[in-house]
Amino acid sequence: MNKARGIVAILVTLALVSWTGVAFAQAEEGIAHHYSDKFEGKKTASGAMYDKAALTAAHKKLAFGTKVKVTNVENGKSVVVTVNDRMGASSKSVIDVTPRAAEALGFKGGQAKVKLEVQK
């Protein structure tokens, strides 16, 4: 009976992870880009208006409203952004951030290698 409960617990956990869109438990690394200014004032996937001066981001799977600490692994600068948009499935970025967040992170050439950590 305990083994069955353990299996059920694992399945429930996997279902919750899938349902909430949490793609990783601890950290994810990869390249981040910043949004183009051409999106200013347009609706994001969450329905919020895009504001290049806000600390927001687009992610492929994380639920809207998720707070993510983004750290530039090359210079150690960090910022916490809120996910309010989606990236295209074919995007090679792990996250897209606003120009304000990119500036705070010290992006060079519109991108940086970053580490993502979901905030609780």
Steps between C-alpha positions, in 0.01 A plus 500: 500500500785744581659433162170584327473825698854591400420443134182707531697781668751501214224507240321786678826695518564447129144607418538819708831583335342449159185697591684798651749515215803479728769372268778468754524463874823678587681675217526527125787648298521629148493811286260784573402777260317825551174597334490745214357845567245437223286305751455804731132544590387174337329222693708212632372142508373559855294799385726755673638787293869469418704768677868512411572678830348220711681198641308235306585208276382238255558129562392190310334315788503681834160616623409868468583682821799279580791698648836399354843610615711548186877510550752593233759225549777710346476798738291372793231770468147385590144627471161350587246510217136395478392270215213660308560381144578191291788432267467310177560126529786524250684774692850405605489739799417376850336836576437838340514804728410867467768753408493626862582151630763452228666826600502401868656167402768661283404334171748543215368494145144441621571169669681327784557154643273477804390276783130493594371422847129492579426703813264360759 
